[in-house]
Amino acid sequence: MIAKTPEPPYYAVIFTSVRTDLADGYGDTAARMIELARDQPGFLGVESARDELGITVSYWESLDAIRAWKQQAEHQIAQQRGRQHWYEAYKTRICKVERDYAFDRL
């Protein structure tokens, strides 16, 4: 589903990952992180796709909101588990969205 974001500017955190073969608890933790993110001040939305490469883009009002999310206690535990068990590699990019546009057939 495409996230409904406000008029720019806002920020996008792009998390790209390659998973290990270990799946123990990953799905539940990923769902919990989205649930927690939705409760964070400044959270605007999320989009995610997984195949050989996983890409999750979350949208935020400000850099301060992104920093607060990175420091959220349960999120930090998930980050540690990801590095130890679930990811072969990942990269996080933080971008300022200055312009967006859309098409919706409906």
Secondary structure, DSSP 8 states (H G I E B T S, - for coil): ------SS-EEEEEEEEEE-S--TTHHHHHHHHHHHHHTSTTEEEEEEEESSSEEEEEEES-HHHHHHHHH-HHHHHHHHHIIIIIEEEEEEEEEEE---------
